[in-house]
C-alpha cells in the first residue's frame, strides 16, 4: 500500500508535465499560422494606408506659366493667329535682328485661279521704328507643276543698325550705328524636274542708301570708320544682281523639320550701276541634316553654311552687302551684326526634344567666323556660343522661338519667329539676314 501511495505523486507529476507540454505545443500552432499569415496582413495594411492617402489627396494645381502653355495648346491659339480670317492675318517678325519686335497686317491668298496663283502683301513696323513693306506674286504650278515663277518687291527702313567694323578682329567696343534704306525687286524661275530637286535662276535690282543712325549715345559709323576701311560707307551704288541655284530638299516638313535634309548652292553676280566700285560675285552653300529618334520626338539638327565672295582688281564688296554673323539664327551668343566680312563660315548643332504637342526645347552650339581671304577657310579661330531654347509650333511649323545664347562676350536673348535653320534663297536685299 505504501508503495502505491508513493507512486501516486509521481504519476500526477508526469501527467501534469505532459499536459503542460501538450498545451505549449497547441499554443504554438496558432503562432506559426500567425507568422505565416503576417506578410499578407502587412500587405493589406500597406494597401489600406495607400487607399486612405489617395482619398485625402487633392489635384495638383499648375502654376501660371504651365496654365498659360496648356491654354495655348488646348485652345490652338497659335494656329488661329497664323491662319487668319478671310485672307487677312497678323504677321510677326521678319525684320533684322535687333530691330525690335515687329508686327503688322498681312493679306495672303493661295486659292486664286484654282490654286494656280498666290498673292501676299504685308506691312510691318517694330517698336524701335523699323519698317518693312513687301509684296509677292507666285505661280507655283506652271507646265504641269514642273515650273514655278515668282515676283517679289520689298522695302526696308531701319533707323539704326549696329556696325562693329570689318573683319574677324573687330572689337566689341567698336560699336557704331548707321541708317539703312533699301528697295529690292526680284523675279525667280524654278524648274522642278524630279521630286525634291529644284533648279532655278533669278534676277534682281537694288536701290540702297545709308546714312547716320538715329540712336543717342552711339557714334555714327561714318564718323568711326573711314571709307578705306569700310567700303561703301561714304557713297552707295544701286546694284543689278543675277544668278542661279540648285536645291535638294527632302525634309519632312520645311517649316519645322524632324527628319531629312536640305542642300542648297547659289551663285550670284552683282554689278555696280553707278560708281564702278562694287562689282563682285558670291557663292553660297547651305547644308542641313536632321536625325530623328524615338518616333521623331527627339531630333539632332545640323547645319553648315559658307559664303565666298570673288572680287576682281580695283573692286570691293560694300559693307551693306557683306556676309554678317551675330543674330538669332547663327552666332546666338553675340550681339546683332557682330561680325562683317567678305566671306563667312558657320556651323550649328541642336538637340531638340518634344515637351508636349506644340512645344519643343533645344540645346544648341554655334561656331563660325568671317574672313577676308579664301585661304582662311578652315576651322581655326572660330567664334563659338552655346545655349538653350524653347520652340512653339503651329500646324507643325515653328512659330515662335525663344533662345538664350552665351559666349565669351556675354549672353543674348532672342525672341524670333520661324525655324532657326530655314534655308532662304538669296535675294537682292542689302544683307543676307535682311530678307
LINWO-V885723 format. One record per pair of residues at least 24 apart in sequence whose ideal C-beta (glycine too) atoms are under 10 Angstrom apart, sorted by sequence separation. I is the first residue (numbers start at 1). J is the second residue. If there is no record, write none. Layout:
# LINWO-V885723
i:I j:J
i:I j:J
This chain:
# LINWO-V885723
i:84 j:108
i:87 j:111
i:102 j:126
i:103 j:127
i:116 j:140
i:117 j:141
i:131 j:155
i:132 j:156
i:133 j:157
i:156 j:180
i:157 j:181
i:158 j:182
i:182 j:206
i:183 j:207
i:184 j:208
i:208 j:232
i:210 j:234
i:243 j:267
i:244 j:268
i:262 j:286
i:263 j:287
i:264 j:288
i:283 j:307
i:284 j:308
i:305 j:329
i:317 j:341
i:344 j:368
i:345 j:369
i:346 j:370
i:363 j:387
i:364 j:388
i:383 j:407
i:384 j:408
i:385 j:409
i:387 j:411
i:398 j:422
i:83 j:108
i:99 j:124
i:100 j:125
i:101 j:126
i:102 j:127
i:112 j:137
i:115 j:140
i:116 j:141
i:131 j:156
i:132 j:157
i:156 j:181
i:157 j:182
i:182 j:207
i:183 j:208
i:210 j:235
i:211 j:236
i:242 j:267
i:243 j:268
i:244 j:269
i:262 j:287
i:263 j:288
i:282 j:307
i:283 j:308
i:284 j:309
i:305 j:330
i:317 j:342
i:344 j:369
i:345 j:370
i:362 j:387
i:363 j:388
i:364 j:389
i:383 j:408
i:387 j:412
i:389 j:414
i:392 j:417
i:397 j:422
i:99 j:125
i:100 j:126
i:101 j:127
i:102 j:128
i:113 j:139
i:115 j:141
i:116 j:142
i:130 j:156
i:131 j:157
i:132 j:158
i:155 j:181
i:156 j:182
i:157 j:183
i:181 j:207
i:182 j:208
i:183 j:209
i:210 j:236
i:242 j:268
i:243 j:269
i:261 j:287
i:262 j:288
i:263 j:289
i:282 j:308
i:283 j:309
i:303 j:329
i:316 j:342
i:317 j:343
i:343 j:369
i:344 j:370
i:345 j:371
i:362 j:388
i:363 j:389
i:383 j:409
i:385 j:411
i:387 j:413
i:393 j:419
i:99 j:126
i:100 j:127
i:101 j:128
i:104 j:131
i:112 j:139
i:114 j:141
i:130 j:157
i:131 j:158
i:155 j:182
i:156 j:183
i:181 j:208
i:182 j:209
i:209 j:236
i:241 j:268
i:242 j:269
i:243 j:270
i:261 j:288
i:262 j:289
i:281 j:308
i:282 j:309
i:283 j:310
i:303 j:330
i:343 j:370
i:344 j:371
i:361 j:388
i:362 j:389
i:385 j:412
i:387 j:414
i:389 j:416
i:94 j:122
i:98 j:126
i:99 j:127
i:100 j:128
i:102 j:130
i:104 j:132
i:106 j:134
i:107 j:135
i:108 j:136
i:110 j:138
i:113 j:141
i:129 j:157
i:130 j:158
i:131 j:159
i:154 j:182
i:155 j:183
i:156 j:184
i:180 j:208
i:181 j:209
i:182 j:210
i:208 j:236
i:241 j:269
i:242 j:270
i:260 j:288
i:261 j:289
i:262 j:290
i:281 j:309
i:282 j:310
i:341 j:369
i:342 j:370
i:343 j:371
i:361 j:389
i:362 j:390
i:391 j:419
i:91 j:120
i:95 j:124
i:99 j:128
i:100 j:129
i:102 j:131
i:104 j:133
i:116 j:145
i:129 j:158
i:130 j:159
i:154 j:183
i:155 j:184
i:180 j:209
i:181 j:210
i:207 j:236
i:208 j:237
i:209 j:238
i:240 j:269
i:241 j:270
i:242 j:271
i:260 j:289
i:261 j:290
i:280 j:309
i:281 j:310
i:282 j:311
i:339 j:368
i:341 j:370
i:342 j:371
i:343 j:372
i:360 j:389
i:361 j:390
i:362 j:391
i:391 j:420
i:94 j:124
i:95 j:125
i:96 j:126
i:98 j:128
i:99 j:129
i:100 j:130
i:102 j:132
i:110 j:140
i:128 j:158
i:129 j:159
i:130 j:160
i:153 j:183
i:154 j:184
i:155 j:185
i:179 j:209
i:180 j:210
i:181 j:211
i:206 j:236
i:208 j:238
i:240 j:270
i:241 j:271
i:259 j:289
i:260 j:290
i:261 j:291
i:280 j:310
i:281 j:311
i:339 j:369
i:340 j:370
i:341 j:371
i:342 j:372
i:343 j:373
i:360 j:390
i:361 j:391
i:91 j:122
i:93 j:124
i:95 j:126
i:99 j:130
i:128 j:159
i:129 j:160
i:130 j:161
i:153 j:184
i:154 j:185
i:179 j:210
i:180 j:211
i:206 j:237
i:207 j:238
i:208 j:239
i:239 j:270
i:240 j:271
i:257 j:288
i:259 j:290
i:260 j:291
i:280 j:311
i:281 j:312
i:311 j:342
i:333 j:364
i:339 j:370
i:341 j:372
i:342 j:373
i:343 j:374
i:345 j:376
i:359 j:390
i:360 j:391
i:389 j:420
i:87 j:119
i:90 j:122
i:91 j:123
i:92 j:124
i:94 j:126
i:98 j:130
i:99 j:131
i:118 j:150
i:120 j:152
i:122 j:154
i:123 j:155
i:125 j:157
i:126 j:158
i:128 j:160
i:152 j:184
i:153 j:185
i:154 j:186
i:178 j:210
i:179 j:211
i:206 j:238
i:207 j:239
i:239 j:271
i:240 j:272
i:257 j:289
i:258 j:290
i:259 j:291
i:260 j:292
i:279 j:311
i:280 j:312
i:309 j:341
i:310 j:342
i:332 j:364
i:333 j:365
i:334 j:366
i:338 j:370
i:339 j:371
i:342 j:374
i:345 j:377
i:347 j:379
i:359 j:391
i:360 j:392
i:87 j:120
i:89 j:122
i:91 j:124
i:93 j:126
i:95 j:128
i:99 j:132
i:126 j:159
i:152 j:185
i:153 j:186
i:178 j:211
i:179 j:212
i:180 j:213
i:205 j:238
i:206 j:239
i:237 j:270
i:238 j:271
i:239 j:272
i:240 j:273
i:257 j:290
i:258 j:291
i:259 j:292
i:278 j:311
i:279 j:312
i:309 j:342
i:310 j:343
i:332 j:365
i:333 j:366
i:343 j:376
i:344 j:377
i:345 j:378
i:358 j:391
i:359 j:392
i:360 j:393
i:90 j:124
i:96 j:130
i:151 j:185
i:152 j:186
i:153 j:187
i:178 j:212
i:179 j:213
i:205 j:239
i:206 j:240
i:237 j:271
i:238 j:272
i:239 j:273
i:258 j:292
i:259 j:293
i:307 j:341
i:308 j:342
i:309 j:343
i:332 j:366
i:334 j:368
i:343 j:377
i:345 j:379
i:358 j:392
i:359 j:393
i:95 j:130
i:151 j:186
i:152 j:187
i:177 j:212
i:178 j:213
i:179 j:214
i:204 j:239
i:205 j:240
i:206 j:241
i:237 j:272
i:238 j:273
i:239 j:274
i:257 j:292
i:258 j:293
i:279 j:314
i:280 j:315
i:282 j:317
i:307 j:342
i:308 j:343
i:309 j:344
i:331 j:366
i:341 j:376
i:347 j:382
i:355 j:390
i:358 j:393
i:95 j:131
i:96 j:132
i:150 j:186
i:151 j:187
i:152 j:188
i:176 j:212
i:177 j:213
i:178 j:214
i:179 j:215
i:204 j:240
i:205 j:241
i:236 j:272
i:237 j:273
i:238 j:274
i:279 j:315
i:280 j:316
i:281 j:317
i:307 j:343
i:308 j:344
i:330 j:366
i:331 j:367
i:346 j:382
i:355 j:391
i:357 j:393
i:358 j:394
i:95 j:132
i:150 j:187
i:151 j:188
i:176 j:213
i:177 j:214
i:203 j:240
i:204 j:241
i:205 j:242
i:237 j:274
i:238 j:275
i:251 j:288
i:253 j:290
i:258 j:295
i:259 j:296
i:277 j:314
i:278 j:315
i:279 j:316
i:280 j:317
i:306 j:343
i:307 j:344
i:308 j:345
i:329 j:366
i:330 j:367
i:331 j:368
i:345 j:382
i:346 j:383
i:347 j:384
i:348 j:385
i:349 j:386
i:350 j:387
i:352 j:389
i:354 j:391
i:358 j:395
i:94 j:132
i:149 j:187
i:150 j:188
i:177 j:215
i:203 j:241
i:204 j:242
i:236 j:274
i:237 j:275
i:243 j:281
i:251 j:289
i:252 j:290
i:258 j:296
i:276 j:314
i:277 j:315
i:278 j:316
i:279 j:317
i:280 j:318
i:306 j:344
i:307 j:345
i:330 j:368
i:331 j:369
i:358 j:396
i:360 j:398
i:149 j:188
i:150 j:189
i:202 j:241
i:203 j:242
i:204 j:243
i:235 j:274
i:236 j:275
i:237 j:276
i:239 j:278
i:240 j:279
i:243 j:282
i:245 j:284
i:247 j:286
i:248 j:287
i:249 j:288
i:251 j:290
i:257 j:296
i:258 j:297
i:270 j:309
i:276 j:315
i:277 j:316
i:278 j:317
i:282 j:321
i:284 j:323
i:305 j:344
i:306 j:345
i:307 j:346
i:350 j:389
i:352 j:391
i:354 j:393
i:357 j:396
i:362 j:401
i:364 j:403
i:366 j:405
i:94 j:134
i:148 j:188
i:149 j:189
i:150 j:190
i:177 j:217
i:178 j:218
i:202 j:242
i:203 j:243
i:232 j:272
i:235 j:275
i:237 j:277
i:238 j:278
i:239 j:279
i:241 j:281
i:243 j:283
i:252 j:292
i:258 j:298
i:259 j:299
i:278 j:318
i:282 j:322
i:305 j:345
i:306 j:346
i:364 j:404
i:365 j:405
i:91 j:132
i:148 j:189
i:149 j:190
i:177 j:218
i:179 j:220
i:201 j:242
i:202 j:243
i:237 j:278
i:239 j:280
i:241 j:282
i:243 j:284
i:258 j:299
i:261 j:302
i:262 j:303
i:264 j:305
i:266 j:307
i:267 j:308
i:268 j:309
i:269 j:310
i:277 j:318
i:280 j:321
i:282 j:323
i:304 j:345
i:305 j:346
i:306 j:347
i:325 j:366
i:350 j:391
i:358 j:399
i:359 j:400
i:360 j:401
i:361 j:402
i:362 j:403
i:364 j:405
i:366 j:407
i:147 j:189
i:148 j:190
i:176 j:218
i:177 j:219
i:178 j:220
i:179 j:221
i:201 j:243
i:202 j:244
i:235 j:277
i:236 j:278
i:237 j:279
i:257 j:299
i:278 j:320
i:304 j:346
i:305 j:347
i:326 j:368
i:91 j:134
i:147 j:190
i:148 j:191
i:175 j:218
i:176 j:219
i:177 j:220
i:178 j:221
i:200 j:243
i:201 j:244
i:202 j:245
i:232 j:275
i:235 j:278
i:253 j:296
i:256 j:299
i:258 j:301
i:267 j:310
i:272 j:315
i:275 j:318
i:278 j:321
i:303 j:346
i:304 j:347
i:305 j:348
i:325 j:368
i:146 j:190
i:147 j:191
i:148 j:192
i:175 j:219
i:176 j:220
i:177 j:221
i:178 j:222
i:200 j:244
i:201 j:245
i:252 j:296
i:257 j:301
i:272 j:316
i:303 j:347
i:304 j:348
i:325 j:369
i:326 j:370
i:339 j:383
i:146 j:191
i:147 j:192
i:174 j:219
i:176 j:221
i:199 j:244
i:200 j:245
i:232 j:277
i:270 j:315
i:302 j:347
i:303 j:348
i:304 j:349
i:323 j:368
i:325 j:370
i:338 j:383
i:146 j:192
i:175 j:221
i:176 j:222
i:178 j:224
i:199 j:245
i:200 j:246
i:231 j:277
i:232 j:278
i:272 j:318
i:302 j:348
i:303 j:349
i:324 j:370
i:352 j:398
i:142 j:189
i:145 j:192
i:146 j:193
i:163 j:210
i:174 j:221
i:176 j:223
i:177 j:224
i:178 j:225
i:198 j:245
i:199 j:246
i:200 j:247
i:231 j:278
i:270 j:317
i:301 j:348
i:302 j:349
i:303 j:350
i:323 j:370
i:142 j:190
i:143 j:191
i:146 j:194
i:176 j:224
i:198 j:246
i:199 j:247
i:270 j:318
i:301 j:349
i:302 j:350
i:322 j:370
i:323 j:371
i:142 j:191
i:143 j:192
i:161 j:210
i:175 j:224
i:176 j:225
i:197 j:246
i:198 j:247
i:300 j:349
i:301 j:350
i:334 j:383
i:130 j:180
i:131 j:181
i:133 j:183
i:134 j:184
i:135 j:185
i:136 j:186
i:137 j:187
i:138 j:188
i:139 j:189
i:140 j:190
i:142 j:192
i:148 j:198
i:150 j:200
i:152 j:202
i:163 j:213
i:174 j:224
i:197 j:247
i:198 j:248
i:300 j:350
i:301 j:351
i:333 j:383
i:334 j:384
i:149 j:200
i:153 j:204
i:162 j:213
i:174 j:225
i:196 j:247
i:197 j:248
i:198 j:249
i:270 j:321
i:299 j:350
i:300 j:351
i:301 j:352
i:331 j:382
i:333 j:384
i:334 j:385
i:138 j:190
i:140 j:192
i:148 j:200
i:150 j:202
i:152 j:204
i:153 j:205
i:155 j:207
i:156 j:208
i:157 j:209
i:158 j:210
i:159 j:211
i:160 j:212
i:161 j:213
i:178 j:230
i:196 j:248
i:197 j:249
i:299 j:351
i:300 j:352
i:331 j:383
i:333 j:385
i:147 j:200
i:160 j:213
i:162 j:215
i:196 j:249
i:197 j:250
i:298 j:351
i:299 j:352
i:330 j:383
i:331 j:384
i:332 j:385
i:333 j:386
i:350 j:403
i:159 j:213
i:160 j:214
i:176 j:230
i:182 j:236
i:194 j:248
i:195 j:249
i:196 j:250
i:298 j:352
i:299 j:353
i:331 j:385
i:332 j:386
i:333 j:387
i:366 j:420
i:158 j:213
i:159 j:214
i:160 j:215
i:163 j:218
i:170 j:225
i:178 j:233
i:181 j:236
i:183 j:238
i:184 j:239
i:186 j:241
i:188 j:243
i:190 j:245
i:191 j:246
i:192 j:247
i:195 j:250
i:196 j:251
i:297 j:352
i:298 j:353
i:299 j:354
i:330 j:385
i:332 j:387
i:158 j:214
i:159 j:215
i:162 j:218
i:165 j:221
i:180 j:236
i:182 j:238
i:297 j:353
i:298 j:354
i:364 j:420
i:99 j:156
i:163 j:220
i:164 j:221
i:176 j:233
i:182 j:239
i:184 j:241
i:188 j:245
i:190 j:247
i:297 j:354
i:326 j:383
i:332 j:389
i:160 j:218
i:163 j:221
i:293 j:351
i:296 j:354
i:297 j:355
i:325 j:383
i:362 j:420
i:99 j:158
i:162 j:221
i:163 j:222
i:165 j:224
i:166 j:225
i:294 j:353
i:295 j:354
i:326 j:385
i:94 j:154
i:96 j:156
i:98 j:158
i:99 j:159
i:160 j:220
i:161 j:221
i:164 j:224
i:165 j:225
i:282 j:342
i:283 j:343
i:284 j:344
i:286 j:346
i:287 j:347
i:288 j:348
i:290 j:350
i:292 j:352
i:293 j:353
i:294 j:354
i:95 j:156
i:99 j:160
i:163 j:224
i:164 j:225
i:282 j:343
i:299 j:360
i:301 j:362
i:328 j:389
i:96 j:158
i:98 j:160
i:99 j:161
i:163 j:225
i:167 j:229
i:280 j:342
i:290 j:352
i:298 j:360
i:306 j:368
i:95 j:158
i:98 j:161
i:166 j:229
i:297 j:360
i:299 j:362
i:301 j:364
i:303 j:366
i:304 j:367
i:305 j:368
i:307 j:370
i:308 j:371
i:309 j:372
i:97 j:161
i:98 j:162
i:165 j:229
i:166 j:230
i:196 j:260
i:202 j:266
i:204 j:268
i:206 j:270
i:304 j:368
i:310 j:374
i:96 j:161
i:97 j:162
i:165 j:230
i:166 j:231
i:196 j:261
i:309 j:374
i:96 j:162
i:196 j:262
i:198 j:264
i:200 j:266
i:202 j:268
i:204 j:270
i:207 j:273
i:308 j:374
i:163 j:230
i:206 j:273
i:205 j:273
i:352 j:420
i:308 j:377
i:338 j:407
i:163 j:233
i:333 j:403
i:350 j:420
i:306 j:377
i:332 j:403
i:333 j:404
i:334 j:405
i:338 j:409
i:350 j:421
i:329 j:401
i:332 j:404
i:333 j:405
i:335 j:407
i:348 j:420
i:328 j:401
i:332 j:405
i:333 j:406
i:334 j:407
i:348 j:421
i:328 j:402
i:329 j:403
i:331 j:405
i:332 j:406
i:333 j:407
i:334 j:408
i:335 j:409
i:338 j:412
i:328 j:403
i:330 j:405
i:332 j:407
i:333 j:408
i:334 j:409
i:335 j:410
i:331 j:407
i:333 j:409
i:334 j:410
i:336 j:412
i:328 j:405
i:333 j:410
i:334 j:411
i:335 j:412
i:327 j:405
i:331 j:409
i:333 j:411
i:334 j:412
i:336 j:414
i:239 j:318
i:332 j:411
i:333 j:412
i:231 j:311
i:241 j:321
i:332 j:412
i:237 j:318
i:326 j:407
i:331 j:412
i:332 j:413
i:236 j:318
i:239 j:321
i:332 j:414
i:235 j:318
i:236 j:319
i:326 j:409
i:96 j:180
i:231 j:315
i:232 j:316
i:236 j:320
i:328 j:412
i:332 j:416
i:129 j:214
i:231 j:316
i:232 j:317
i:233 j:318
i:236 j:321
i:327 j:412
i:328 j:413
i:329 j:414
i:128 j:214
i:230 j:316
i:231 j:317
i:232 j:318
i:233 j:319
i:326 j:412
i:328 j:414
i:128 j:215
i:231 j:318
i:232 j:319
i:233 j:320
i:327 j:414
i:328 j:415
i:329 j:416
i:230 j:318
i:231 j:319
i:232 j:320
i:328 j:416
i:332 j:420
i:344 j:432
i:230 j:319
i:231 j:320
i:232 j:321
i:327 j:416
i:328 j:417
i:329 j:418
i:229 j:319
i:230 j:320
i:231 j:321
i:232 j:322
i:328 j:418
i:329 j:419
i:330 j:420
i:231 j:322
i:329 j:420
i:330 j:421
i:340 j:431
i:230 j:322
i:328 j:420
i:329 j:421
i:329 j:422
i:225 j:319
i:258 j:352
i:337 j:431
i:257 j:352
i:329 j:424
i:256 j:352
i:258 j:354
i:337 j:433
i:336 j:433
i:337 j:434
i:221 j:319
i:258 j:360
i:330 j:432
i:330 j:433
i:256 j:360
i:329 j:433
i:328 j:433
i:327 j:433
i:321 j:428
i:324 j:431
i:325 j:432
i:326 j:433
i:210 j:318
i:321 j:429
i:322 j:430
i:323 j:431
i:324 j:432
i:325 j:433
i:210 j:319
i:320 j:429
i:321 j:430
i:322 j:431
i:323 j:432
i:324 j:433
i:208 j:318
i:210 j:320
i:230 j:340
i:320 j:430
i:321 j:431
i:322 j:432
i:323 j:433
i:324 j:434
i:209 j:320
i:231 j:342
i:319 j:430
i:320 j:431
i:321 j:432
i:208 j:320
i:318 j:430
i:319 j:431
i:208 j:321
i:206 j:320
i:320 j:434
i:206 j:321
i:305 j:421
i:303 j:420
i:301 j:419
i:303 j:421
i:305 j:423
i:301 j:420
i:302 j:421
i:307 j:426
i:301 j:421
i:303 j:423
i:307 j:432
i:305 j:432
i:288 j:419
i:290 j:421
i:288 j:421
i:288 j:422
i:256 j:391
i:286 j:421
i:288 j:423
i:286 j:422
i:287 j:423
i:256 j:393
i:286 j:423
i:182 j:320
i:255 j:393
i:256 j:394
i:258 j:396
i:286 j:424
i:255 j:394
i:256 j:395
i:257 j:396
i:284 j:423
i:286 j:425
i:180 j:320
i:253 j:393
i:255 j:395
i:256 j:396
i:257 j:397
i:286 j:426
i:178 j:319
i:255 j:396
i:256 j:397
i:257 j:398
i:284 j:425
i:178 j:320
i:253 j:395
i:255 j:397
i:256 j:398
i:284 j:426
i:253 j:396
i:254 j:397
i:255 j:398
i:256 j:399
i:252 j:396
i:253 j:397
i:255 j:399
i:282 j:426
i:253 j:398
i:284 j:432
i:282 j:432
i:166 j:317
i:166 j:319
i:165 j:319
i:167 j:322
i:163 j:319
i:166 j:322
i:163 j:320
i:168 j:325
i:266 j:423
i:268 j:425
i:268 j:426
i:270 j:428
i:161 j:320
i:262 j:421
i:264 j:423
i:266 j:425
i:267 j:426
i:268 j:427
i:175 j:335
i:177 j:337
i:262 j:422
i:263 j:423
i:264 j:424
i:266 j:426
i:268 j:428
i:163 j:324
i:262 j:423
i:264 j:425
i:164 j:326
i:172 j:334
i:175 j:337
i:256 j:418
i:257 j:419
i:264 j:426
i:161 j:324
i:172 j:335
i:175 j:338
i:255 j:418
i:256 j:419
i:162 j:326
i:255 j:419
i:257 j:421
i:254 j:419
i:257 j:422
i:172 j:338
i:253 j:419
i:256 j:422
i:255 j:422
i:170 j:338
i:251 j:419
i:254 j:422
i:170 j:339
i:254 j:423
i:164 j:334
i:169 j:339
i:170 j:340
i:251 j:421
i:164 j:335
i:168 j:339
i:170 j:341
i:167 j:339
i:168 j:340
i:251 j:423
i:162 j:335
i:164 j:337
i:166 j:339
i:167 j:340
i:168 j:341
i:162 j:336
i:163 j:337
i:164 j:338
i:165 j:339
i:166 j:340
i:167 j:341
i:249 j:423
i:161 j:336
i:162 j:337
i:163 j:338
i:164 j:339
i:165 j:340
i:166 j:341
i:167 j:342
i:161 j:337
i:162 j:338
i:164 j:340
i:166 j:342
i:168 j:344
i:247 j:423
i:163 j:340
i:162 j:340
i:247 j:425
i:245 j:425
i:245 j:426
i:243 j:425
i:243 j:426
i:241 j:426
i:243 j:428
i:241 j:427
i:242 j:428
i:241 j:428
i:240 j:428
i:241 j:429
i:239 j:428
i:239 j:430
i:236 j:430
i:168 j:368
i:170 j:370
i:168 j:369
i:169 j:370
i:167 j:369
i:168 j:370
i:167 j:370
i:168 j:371
i:166 j:370
i:167 j:371
i:168 j:372
i:167 j:372
i:166 j:372
i:168 j:376
i:169 j:381
i:168 j:381
i:168 j:382
i:168 j:383
i:208 j:428
i:210 j:430
i:206 j:427
i:207 j:428
i:208 j:429
i:209 j:430
i:204 j:426
i:206 j:428
i:208 j:430
i:202 j:425
i:204 j:427
i:205 j:428
i:206 j:429
i:207 j:430
i:202 j:426
i:204 j:428
i:206 j:430
i:200 j:425
i:202 j:427
i:203 j:428
i:204 j:429
i:202 j:428
i:97 j:324
i:198 j:425
i:96 j:324
i:98 j:326
i:97 j:326
i:98 j:327
i:97 j:327
i:98 j:328
i:96 j:327
i:97 j:328
i:96 j:328
i:97 j:329
i:97 j:330
i:93 j:328
i:97 j:332
i:190 j:425
i:172 j:408
i:98 j:335
i:99 j:336
i:172 j:409
i:188 j:425
i:97 j:335
i:98 j:336
i:172 j:410
i:97 j:336
i:98 j:337
i:186 j:425
i:188 j:427
i:96 j:336
i:97 j:337
i:186 j:426
i:96 j:337
i:97 j:338
i:186 j:427
i:185 j:427
i:186 j:428
i:184 j:427
i:185 j:428
i:186 j:429
i:184 j:428
i:183 j:428
i:184 j:429
i:182 j:428
i:183 j:429
i:184 j:430
i:182 j:429
i:183 j:430
i:182 j:430
i:181 j:430
i:182 j:431
i:180 j:430
i:184 j:434
i:180 j:431
i:184 j:435
i:182 j:434
i:180 j:434
i:161 j:430
i:161 j:431
i:158 j:430
i:154 j:427
i:156 j:429
i:158 j:431
i:161 j:434
i:154 j:428
i:155 j:429
i:156 j:430
i:150 j:425
i:152 j:427
i:154 j:429
i:156 j:431
i:152 j:428
i:158 j:434
i:152 j:429
i:156 j:434
i:79 j:358
i:156 j:435
i:78 j:358
i:154 j:434
i:77 j:358
i:78 j:359
i:154 j:435
i:76 j:358
i:73 j:356
i:74 j:357
i:152 j:435
i:73 j:357
i:74 j:358
i:73 j:358
i:69 j:355
i:70 j:356
i:72 j:358
i:73 j:359
i:69 j:356
i:72 j:359
i:70 j:358
i:69 j:358
i:70 j:359
i:69 j:359
i:134 j:429
i:134 j:435
i:132 j:434
i:132 j:435
i:93 j:399
i:92 j:399
i:93 j:400
i:92 j:400
i:93 j:401
i:83 j:394
i:82 j:394
i:83 j:395
i:81 j:394
i:82 j:395
i:78 j:392
i:79 j:393
i:80 j:394
i:98 j:412
i:101 j:415
i:103 j:417
i:77 j:392
i:78 j:393
i:79 j:394
i:82 j:397
i:97 j:412
i:100 j:415
i:101 j:416
i:102 j:417
i:78 j:394
i:79 j:395
i:98 j:414
i:101 j:417
i:77 j:394
i:78 j:395
i:82 j:399
i:97 j:414
i:76 j:394
i:79 j:397
i:81 j:399
i:73 j:392
i:76 j:395
i:78 j:397
i:81 j:400
i:97 j:416
i:72 j:392
i:73 j:393
i:79 j:399
i:69 j:390
i:78 j:399
i:95 j:416
i:72 j:394
i:78 j:400
i:93 j:415
i:94 j:416
i:69 j:392
i:92 j:415
i:93 j:416
i:94 j:417
i:92 j:416
i:93 j:417
i:94 j:418
i:92 j:417
i:93 j:418
i:91 j:417
i:92 j:418
i:72 j:400
i:96 j:429
i:96 j:430
i:82 j:417
i:96 j:431
i:99 j:434
i:97 j:433
i:96 j:433
i:97 j:434
i:95 j:433
i:96 j:434
i:95 j:434
i:96 j:435
i:94 j:434
i:95 j:435
i:94 j:435
